[in-house]
Amino acid sequence: MERDYLEWVNKAYRILVDNPEVPKMELKLFDGKISVYRCGDIIRCDIKREETKRR
């Protein structure tokens, strides 16, 4: 499953690099979401899942 997430992040990153008109891509998960987005000259990836929350 994590491999699928990594492949999606890679694909989303390539889309943002190739097309500057796309500001953000999100993948909804059953336990959170993954966002890949442009922030100035930087492309960021956020993973929001139960296991990534602060304790």
N, CA, C, O and CB atoms as a CASP TS submission, in Angstrom:
PFRMAT TS
TARGET T0000
AUTHOR 0000-0000-0000
METHOD Language model
MODEL 1
PARENT N/A
ATOM      1  N   MET     1       0.821  -1.187   0.000  1.00  0.00           N
ATOM      2  CA  MET     1       0.000   0.000   0.000  1.00  0.00           C
ATOM      3  C   MET     1       0.874   1.263   0.000  1.00  0.00           C
ATOM      4  O   MET     1       0.611   2.198  -0.757  1.00  0.00           O
ATOM      5  CB  MET     1      -0.939  -0.009   1.209  1.00  0.00           C
ATOM      6  N   GLU     2       1.910   1.291   0.846  1.00  0.00           N
ATOM      7  CA  GLU     2       2.793   2.459   0.881  1.00  0.00           C
ATOM      8  C   GLU     2       3.475   2.672  -0.464  1.00  0.00           C
ATOM      9  O   GLU     2       3.728   3.809  -0.862  1.00  0.00           O
ATOM     10  CB  GLU     2       3.845   2.301   1.981  1.00  0.00           C
ATOM     11  N   ARG     3       3.769   1.590  -1.156  1.00  0.00           N
ATOM     12  CA  ARG     3       4.383   1.715  -2.484  1.00  0.00           C
ATOM     13  C   ARG     3       3.446   2.446  -3.436  1.00  0.00           C
ATOM     14  O   ARG     3       3.894   3.264  -4.240  1.00  0.00           O
ATOM     15  CB  ARG     3       4.743   0.325  -3.054  1.00  0.00           C
ATOM     16  N   ASP     4       2.153   2.161  -3.353  1.00  0.00           N
ATOM     17  CA  ASP     4       1.167   2.861  -4.179  1.00  0.00           C
ATOM     18  C   ASP     4       1.143   4.350  -3.850  1.00  0.00           C
ATOM     19  O   ASP     4       1.033   5.189  -4.744  1.00  0.00           O
ATOM     20  CB  ASP     4      -0.232   2.253  -3.979  1.00  0.00           C
ATOM     21  N   TYR     5       1.248   4.675  -2.557  1.00  0.00           N
ATOM     22  CA  TYR     5       1.272   6.077  -2.147  1.00  0.00           C
ATOM     23  C   TYR     5       2.502   6.782  -2.705  1.00  0.00           C
ATOM     24  O   TYR     5       2.410   7.908  -3.193  1.00  0.00           O
ATOM     25  CB  TYR     5       1.245   6.190  -0.616  1.00  0.00           C
ATOM     26  N   LEU     6       3.650   6.119  -2.633  1.00  0.00           N
ATOM     27  CA  LEU     6       4.882   6.716  -3.151  1.00  0.00           C
ATOM     28  C   LEU     6       4.812   6.911  -4.666  1.00  0.00           C
ATOM     29  O   LEU     6       5.288   7.921  -5.185  1.00  0.00           O
ATOM     30  CB  LEU     6       6.089   5.840  -2.790  1.00  0.00           C
ATOM     31  N   GLU     7       4.228   5.962  -5.366  1.00  0.00           N
ATOM     32  CA  GLU     7       4.064   6.114  -6.812  1.00  0.00           C
ATOM     33  C   GLU     7       3.138   7.275  -7.124  1.00  0.00           C
ATOM     34  O   GLU     7       3.386   8.021  -8.071  1.00  0.00           O
ATOM     35  CB  GLU     7       3.519   4.822  -7.435  1.00  0.00           C
ATOM     36  N   TRP     8       2.062   7.446  -6.335  1.00  0.00           N
ATOM     37  CA  TRP     8       1.148   8.563  -6.552  1.00  0.00           C
ATOM     38  C   TRP     8       1.863   9.891  -6.297  1.00  0.00           C
ATOM     39  O   TRP     8       1.698  10.834  -7.071  1.00  0.00           O
ATOM     40  CB  TRP     8      -0.092   8.434  -5.641  1.00  0.00           C
ATOM     41  N   VAL     9       2.659   9.981  -5.216  1.00  0.00           N
ATOM     42  CA  VAL     9       3.398  11.211  -4.910  1.00  0.00           C
ATOM     43  C   VAL     9       4.351  11.535  -6.056  1.00  0.00           C
ATOM     44  O   VAL     9       4.451  12.692  -6.464  1.00  0.00           O
ATOM     45  CB  VAL     9       4.182  11.069  -3.574  1.00  0.00           C
ATOM     46  N   ASN    10       5.041  10.544  -6.571  1.00  0.00           N
ATOM     47  CA  ASN    10       5.959  10.751  -7.685  1.00  0.00           C
ATOM     48  C   ASN    10       5.215  11.274  -8.912  1.00  0.00           C
ATOM     49  O   ASN    10       5.677  12.206  -9.571  1.00  0.00           O
ATOM     50  CB  ASN    10       6.692   9.446  -8.023  1.00  0.00           C
ATOM     51  N   LYS    11       4.072  10.678  -9.218  1.00  0.00           N
ATOM     52  CA  LYS    11       3.277  11.101 -10.372  1.00  0.00           C
ATOM     53  C   LYS    11       2.748  12.529 -10.177  1.00  0.00           C
ATOM     54  O   LYS    11       2.782  13.338 -11.105  1.00  0.00           O
ATOM     55  CB  LYS    11       2.102  10.122 -10.602  1.00  0.00           C
ATOM     56  N   ALA    12       2.259  12.837  -8.964  1.00  0.00           N
ATOM     57  CA  ALA    12       1.751  14.179  -8.676  1.00  0.00           C
ATOM     58  C   ALA    12       2.877  15.212  -8.772  1.00  0.00           C
ATOM     59  O   ALA    12       2.669  16.303  -9.303  1.00  0.00           O
ATOM     60  CB  ALA    12       1.104  14.222  -7.273  1.00  0.00           C
ATOM     61  N   TYR    13       4.048  14.881  -8.271  1.00  0.00           N
ATOM     62  CA  TYR    13       5.207  15.774  -8.355  1.00  0.00           C
ATOM     63  C   TYR    13       5.537  16.077  -9.813  1.00  0.00           C
ATOM     64  O   TYR    13       5.740  17.237 -10.173  1.00  0.00           O
ATOM     65  CB  TYR    13       6.431  15.150  -7.648  1.00  0.00           C
ATOM     66  N   ARG    14       5.591  15.049 -10.650  1.00  0.00           N
ATOM     67  CA  ARG    14       5.906  15.245 -12.071  1.00  0.00           C
ATOM     68  C   ARG    14       4.856  16.128 -12.743  1.00  0.00           C
ATOM     69  O   ARG    14       5.204  16.961 -13.580  1.00  0.00           O
ATOM     70  CB  ARG    14       5.999  13.886 -12.795  1.00  0.00           C
ATOM     71  N   ILE    15       3.590  15.964 -12.398  1.00  0.00           N
ATOM     72  CA  ILE    15       2.528  16.796 -12.984  1.00  0.00           C
ATOM     73  C   ILE    15       2.729  18.250 -12.582  1.00  0.00           C
ATOM     74  O   ILE    15       2.609  19.138 -13.427  1.00  0.00           O
ATOM     75  CB  ILE    15       1.124  16.301 -12.536  1.00  0.00           C
ATOM     76  N   LEU    16       3.035  18.518 -11.306  1.00  0.00           N
ATOM     77  CA  LEU    16       3.253  19.895 -10.864  1.00  0.00           C
ATOM     78  C   LEU    16       4.488  20.504 -11.513  1.00  0.00           C
ATOM     79  O   LEU    16       4.487  21.689 -11.846  1.00  0.00           O
ATOM     80  CB  LEU    16       3.387  19.947  -9.348  1.00  0.00           C
ATOM     81  N   VAL    17       5.538  19.715 -11.698  1.00  0.00           N
ATOM     82  CA  VAL    17       6.751  20.229 -12.343  1.00  0.00           C
ATOM     83  C   VAL    17       6.481  20.539 -13.818  1.00  0.00           C
ATOM     84  O   VAL    17       6.900  21.579 -14.325  1.00  0.00           O
ATOM     85  CB  VAL    17       7.913  19.210 -12.212  1.00  0.00           C
ATOM     86  N   ASP    18       5.787  19.643 -14.493  1.00  0.00           N
ATOM     87  CA  ASP    18       5.545  19.804 -15.926  1.00  0.00           C
ATOM     88  C   ASP    18       4.486  20.852 -16.251  1.00  0.00           C
ATOM     89  O   ASP    18       4.524  21.449 -17.327  1.00  0.00           O
ATOM     90  CB  ASP    18       5.134  18.490 -16.516  1.00  0.00           C
ATOM     91  N   ASN    19       3.544  21.085 -15.341  1.00  0.00           N
ATOM     92  CA  ASN    19       2.453  22.014 -15.608  1.00  0.00           C
ATOM     93  C   ASN    19       2.325  23.015 -14.461  1.00  0.00           C
ATOM     94  O   ASN    19       1.699  22.703 -13.448  1.00  0.00           O
ATOM     95  CB  ASN    19       1.125  21.251 -15.813  1.00  0.00           C
ATOM     96  N   PRO    20       2.902  24.210 -14.596  1.00  0.00           N
ATOM     97  CA  PRO    20       2.844  25.211 -13.518  1.00  0.00           C
ATOM     98  C   PRO    20       1.439  25.733 -13.240  1.00  0.00           C
ATOM     99  O   PRO    20       1.231  26.415 -12.236  1.00  0.00           O
ATOM    100  CB  PRO    20       3.737  26.371 -13.858  1.00  0.00           C
ATOM    101  N   GLU    21       0.471  25.430 -14.101  1.00  0.00           N
ATOM    102  CA  GLU    21      -0.912  25.876 -13.880  1.00  0.00           C
ATOM    103  C   GLU    21      -1.605  25.054 -12.784  1.00  0.00           C
ATOM    104  O   GLU    21      -2.602  25.504 -12.219  1.00  0.00           O
ATOM    105  CB  GLU    21      -1.715  25.779 -15.190  1.00  0.00           C
ATOM    106  N   VAL    22      -1.092  23.864 -12.478  1.00  0.00           N
ATOM    107  CA  VAL    22      -1.688  23.007 -11.446  1.00  0.00           C
ATOM    108  C   VAL    22      -1.084  23.388 -10.101  1.00  0.00           C
ATOM    109  O   VAL    22       0.111  23.178  -9.891  1.00  0.00           O
ATOM    110  CB  VAL    22      -1.452  21.485 -11.756  1.00  0.00           C
ATOM    111  N   PRO    23      -1.891  23.954  -9.162  1.00  0.00           N
ATOM    112  CA  PRO    23      -1.327  24.393  -7.889  1.00  0.00           C
ATOM    113  C   PRO    23      -1.225  23.293  -6.832  1.00  0.00           C
ATOM    114  O   PRO    23      -0.363  23.352  -5.956  1.00  0.00           O
ATOM    115  CB  PRO    23      -2.149  25.509  -7.348  1.00  0.00           C
ATOM    116  N   LYS    24      -2.126  22.264  -6.916  1.00  0.00           N
ATOM    117  CA  LYS    24      -2.195  21.305  -5.817  1.00  0.00           C
ATOM    118  C   LYS    24      -2.874  20.021  -6.279  1.00  0.00           C
ATOM    119  O   LYS    24      -3.779  20.044  -7.112  1.00  0.00           O
ATOM    120  CB  LYS    24      -2.947  21.907  -4.616  1.00  0.00           C
ATOM    121  N   MET    25      -2.416  18.896  -5.718  1.00  0.00           N
ATOM    122  CA  MET    25      -3.071  17.614  -5.960  1.00  0.00           C
ATOM    123  C   MET    25      -3.240  16.919  -4.616  1.00  0.00           C
ATOM    124  O   MET    25      -2.347  16.966  -3.769  1.00  0.00           O
ATOM    125  CB  MET    25      -2.251  16.725  -6.963  1.00  0.00           C
ATOM    126  N   GLU    26      -4.399  16.269  -4.422  1.00  0.00           N
ATOM    127  CA  GLU    26      -4.673  15.579  -3.168  1.00  0.00           C
ATOM    128  C   GLU    26      -5.169  14.166  -3.442  1.00  0.00           C
ATOM    129  O   GLU    26      -5.880  13.904  -4.412  1.00  0.00           O
ATOM    130  CB  GLU    26      -5.703  16.357  -2.335  1.00  0.00           C
ATOM    131  N   LEU    27      -4.770  13.278  -2.561  1.00  0.00           N
ATOM    132  CA  LEU    27      -5.240  11.896  -2.602  1.00  0.00           C
ATOM    133  C   LEU    27      -5.908  11.622  -1.269  1.00  0.00           C
ATOM    134  O   LEU    27      -5.251  11.628  -0.228  1.00  0.00           O
ATOM    135  CB  LEU    27      -4.067  10.879  -2.884  1.00  0.00           C
ATOM    136  N   LYS    28      -7.221  11.379  -1.296  1.00  0.00           N
ATOM    137  CA  LYS    28      -7.955  11.067  -0.070  1.00  0.00           C
ATOM    138  C   LYS    28      -7.738   9.599   0.265  1.00  0.00           C
ATOM    139  O   LYS    28      -7.853   8.730  -0.599  1.00  0.00           O
ATOM    140  CB  LYS    28      -9.476  11.385  -0.222  1.00  0.00           C
ATOM    141  N   LEU    29      -7.427   9.336   1.515  1.00  0.00           N
ATOM    142  CA  LEU    29      -7.211   7.983   2.004  1.00  0.00           C
ATOM    143  C   LEU    29      -8.304   7.645   3.009  1.00  0.00           C
ATOM    144  O   LEU    29      -9.003   8.538   3.488  1.00  0.00           O
ATOM    145  CB  LEU    29      -5.801   7.837   2.644  1.00  0.00           C
ATOM    146  N   PHE    30      -8.456   6.384   3.328  1.00  0.00           N
ATOM    147  CA  PHE    30      -9.461   6.013   4.317  1.00  0.00           C
ATOM    148  C   PHE    30      -9.092   6.493   5.712  1.00  0.00           C
ATOM    149  O   PHE    30      -9.965   6.612   6.572  1.00  0.00           O
ATOM    150  CB  PHE    30      -9.652   4.513   4.326  1.00  0.00           C
ATOM    151  N   ASP    31      -7.815   6.769   5.951  1.00  0.00           N
ATOM    152  CA  ASP    31      -7.367   7.236   7.260  1.00  0.00           C
ATOM    153  C   ASP    31      -6.633   8.572   7.207  1.00  0.00           C
ATOM    154  O   ASP    31      -5.852   8.881   8.108  1.00  0.00           O
ATOM    155  CB  ASP    31      -6.474   6.204   7.883  1.00  0.00           C
ATOM    156  N   GLY    32      -6.873   9.373   6.161  1.00  0.00           N
ATOM    157  CA  GLY    32      -6.226  10.678   6.058  1.00  0.00           C
ATOM    158  C   GLY    32      -6.135  11.143   4.621  1.00  0.00           C
ATOM    159  O   GLY    32      -7.002  10.831   3.806  1.00  0.00           O
ATOM    160  N   LYS    33      -5.075  11.895   4.305  1.00  0.00           N
ATOM    161  CA  LYS    33      -4.875  12.348   2.928  1.00  0.00           C
ATOM    162  C   LYS    33      -3.410  12.684   2.695  1.00  0.00           C
ATOM    163  O   LYS    33      -2.642  12.913   3.629  1.00  0.00           O
ATOM    164  CB  LYS    33      -5.761  13.572   2.620  1.00  0.00           C
ATOM    165  N   ILE    34      -3.052  12.706   1.414  1.00  0.00           N
ATOM    166  CA  ILE    34      -1.723  13.110   0.977  1.00  0.00           C
ATOM    167  C   ILE    34      -1.899  14.290   0.049  1.00  0.00           C
ATOM    168  O   ILE    34      -2.693  14.227  -0.890  1.00  0.00           O
ATOM    169  CB  ILE    34      -0.954  11.938   0.276  1.00  0.00           C
ATOM    170  N   SER    35      -1.167  15.370   0.296  1.00  0.00           N
ATOM    171  CA  SER    35      -1.230  16.566  -0.532  1.00  0.00           C
ATOM    172  C   SER    35       0.151  16.853  -1.111  1.00  0.00           C
ATOM    173  O   SER    35       1.159  16.775  -0.409  1.00  0.00           O
ATOM    174  CB  SER    35      -1.747  17.777   0.283  1.00  0.00           C
ATOM    175  N   VAL    36       0.183  17.181  -2.382  1.00  0.00           N
ATOM    176  CA  VAL    36       1.401  17.638  -3.042  1.00  0.00           C
ATOM    177  C   VAL    36       1.033  18.997  -3.631  1.00  0.00           C
ATOM    178  O   VAL    36       0.116  19.095  -4.447  1.00  0.00           O
ATOM    179  CB  VAL    36       1.926  16.603  -4.162  1.00  0.00           C
ATOM    180  N   TYR    37       1.751  20.052  -3.216  1.00  0.00           N
ATOM    181  CA  TYR    37       1.354  21.388  -3.630  1.00  0.00           C
ATOM    182  C   TYR    37       2.555  22.299  -3.809  1.00  0.00           C
ATOM    183  O   TYR    37       3.642  22.053  -3.287  1.00  0.00           O
ATOM    184  CB  TYR    37       0.400  21.985  -2.624  1.00  0.00           C
ATOM    185  N   ARG    38       2.318  23.352  -4.561  1.00  0.00           N
ATOM    186  CA  ARG    38       3.339  24.348  -4.850  1.00  0.00           C
ATOM    187  C   ARG    38       3.249  25.459  -3.806  1.00  0.00           C
ATOM    188  O   ARG    38       2.167  25.958  -3.498  1.00  0.00           O
ATOM    189  CB  ARG    38       3.174  24.919  -6.293  1.00  0.00           C
ATOM    190  N   CYS    39       4.413  25.835  -3.267  1.00  0.00           N
ATOM    191  CA  CYS    39       4.501  26.911  -2.281  1.00  0.00           C
ATOM    192  C   CYS    39       5.674  27.795  -2.705  1.00  0.00           C
ATOM    193  O   CYS    39       6.814  27.572  -2.297  1.00  0.00           O
ATOM    194  CB  CYS    39       4.690  26.349  -0.801  1.00  0.00           C
ATOM    195  N   GLY    40       5.379  28.793  -3.522  1.00  0.00           N
ATOM    196  CA  GLY    40       6.448  29.616  -4.084  1.00  0.00           C
ATOM    197  C   GLY    40       7.236  28.805  -5.092  1.00  0.00           C
ATOM    198  O   GLY    40       6.667  28.267  -6.042  1.00  0.00           O
ATOM    199  N   ASP    41       8.541  28.712  -4.892  1.00  0.00           N
ATOM    200  CA  ASP    41       9.404  27.926  -5.778  1.00  0.00           C
ATOM    201  C   ASP    41       9.631  26.506  -5.264  1.00  0.00           C
ATOM    202  O   ASP    41      10.502  25.794  -5.764  1.00  0.00           O
ATOM    203  CB  ASP    41      10.740  28.624  -5.949  1.00  0.00           C
ATOM    204  N   ILE    42       8.857  26.099  -4.276  1.00  0.00           N
ATOM    205  CA  ILE    42       9.045  24.795  -3.632  1.00  0.00           C
ATOM    206  C   ILE    42       7.795  23.946  -3.846  1.00  0.00           C
ATOM    207  O   ILE    42       6.675  24.455  -3.814  1.00  0.00           O
ATOM    208  CB  ILE    42       9.345  24.959  -2.108  1.00  0.00           C
ATOM    209  N   ILE    43       7.995  22.664  -4.063  1.00  0.00           N
ATOM    210  CA  ILE    43       6.879  21.725  -4.104  1.00  0.00           C
ATOM    211  C   ILE    43       6.944  20.912  -2.820  1.00  0.00           C
ATOM    212  O   ILE    43       7.966  20.299  -2.513  1.00  0.00           O
ATOM    213  CB  ILE    43       6.932  20.799  -5.386  1.00  0.00           C
ATOM    214  N   ARG    44       5.833  20.913  -2.064  1.00  0.00           N
ATOM    215  CA  ARG    44       5.788  20.237  -0.771  1.00  0.00           C
ATOM    216  C   ARG    44       4.862  19.029  -0.822  1.00  0.00           C
ATOM    217  O   ARG    44       3.950  18.946  -1.645  1.00  0.00           O
ATOM    218  CB  ARG    44       5.334  21.207   0.323  1.00  0.00           C
ATOM    219  N   CYS    45       5.123  18.113   0.072  1.00  0.00           N
ATOM    220  CA  CYS    45       4.299  16.919   0.206  1.00  0.00           C
ATOM    221  C   CYS    45       3.908  16.793   1.675  1.00  0.00           C
ATOM    222  O   CYS    45       4.779  16.728   2.543  1.00  0.00           O
ATOM    223  CB  CYS    45       5.054  15.634  -0.301  1.00  0.00           C
ATOM    224  N   ASP    46       2.609  16.757   1.960  1.00  0.00           N
ATOM    225  CA  ASP    46       2.103  16.573   3.323  1.00  0.00           C
ATOM    226  C   ASP    46       1.361  15.248   3.388  1.00  0.00           C
ATOM    227  O   ASP    46       0.540  14.931   2.527  1.00  0.00           O
ATOM    228  CB  ASP    46       1.171  17.755   3.752  1.00  0.00           C
ATOM    229  N   ILE    47       1.663  14.491   4.416  1.00  0.00           N
ATOM    230  CA  ILE    47       0.970  13.225   4.654  1.00  0.00           C
ATOM    231  C   ILE    47       0.265  13.346   5.994  1.00  0.00           C
ATOM    232  O   ILE    47       0.903  13.500   7.036  1.00  0.00           O
ATOM    233  CB  ILE    47       1.964  11.997   4.634  1.00  0.00           C
ATOM    234  N   LYS    48      -1.048  13.275   5.956  1.00  0.00           N
ATOM    235  CA  LYS    48      -1.841  13.387   7.180  1.00  0.00           C
ATOM    236  C   LYS    48      -2.543  12.053   7.410  1.00  0.00           C
ATOM    237  O   LYS    48      -3.545  11.732   6.771  1.00  0.00           O
ATOM    238  CB  LYS    48      -2.877  14.565   7.089  1.00  0.00           C
ATOM    239  N   ARG    49      -1.983  11.290   8.346  1.00  0.00           N
ATOM    240  CA  ARG    49      -2.541   9.999   8.726  1.00  0.00           C
ATOM    241  C   ARG    49      -2.444   9.868  10.232  1.00  0.00           C
ATOM    242  O   ARG    49      -1.735  10.641  10.877  1.00  0.00           O
ATOM    243  CB  ARG    49      -1.805   8.825   8.013  1.00  0.00           C
ATOM    244  N   GLU    50      -3.134   8.917  10.792  1.00  0.00           N
ATOM    245  CA  GLU    50      -3.118   8.710  12.238  1.00  0.00           C
ATOM    246  C   GLU    50      -1.690   8.514  12.755  1.00  0.00           C
ATOM    247  O   GLU    50      -1.342   9.019  13.823  1.00  0.00           O
ATOM    248  CB  GLU    50      -3.984   7.499  12.610  1.00  0.00           C
ATOM    249  N   GLU    51      -0.871   7.790  12.009  1.00  0.00           N
ATOM    250  CA  GLU    51       0.490   7.483  12.470  1.00  0.00           C
ATOM    251  C   GLU    51       1.441   8.681  12.399  1.00  0.00           C
ATOM    252  O   GLU    51       2.529   8.623  12.970  1.00  0.00           O
ATOM    253  CB  GLU    51       1.058   6.349  11.650  1.00  0.00           C
ATOM    254  N   THR    52       1.058   9.768  11.711  1.00  0.00           N
ATOM    255  CA  THR    52       1.945  10.919  11.599  1.00  0.00           C
ATOM    256  C   THR    52       1.582  12.029  12.573  1.00  0.00           C
ATOM    257  O   THR    52       2.249  13.063  12.600  1.00  0.00           O
ATOM    258  CB  THR    52       1.918  11.453  10.192  1.00  0.00           C
ATOM    259  N   LYS    53       0.532  11.835  13.379  1.00  0.00           N
ATOM    260  CA  LYS    53       0.117  12.862  14.338  1.00  0.00           C
ATOM    261  C   LYS    53       1.098  12.930  15.510  1.00  0.00           C
ATOM    262  O   LYS    53       1.720  11.938  15.890  1.00  0.00           O
ATOM    263  CB  LYS    53      -1.313  12.576  14.853  1.00  0.00           C
ATOM    264  N   ARG    54       1.210  14.133  16.065  1.00  0.00           N
ATOM    265  CA  ARG    54       2.052  14.312  17.247  1.00  0.00           C
ATOM    266  C   ARG    54       1.394  13.647  18.446  1.00  0.00           C
ATOM    267  O   ARG    54       0.172  13.523  18.525  1.00  0.00           O
ATOM    268  CB  ARG    54       2.302  15.814  17.528  1.00  0.00           C
ATOM    269  N   ARG    55       2.228  13.232  19.360  1.00  0.00           N
ATOM    270  CA  ARG    55       1.688  12.576  20.559  1.00  0.00           C
ATOM    271  C   ARG    55       2.040  13.341  21.784  1.00  0.00           C
ATOM    272  O   ARG    55       1.672  12.941  22.888  1.00  0.00           O
ATOM    273  CB  ARG    55       2.193  11.158  20.684  1.00  0.00           C
TER
END
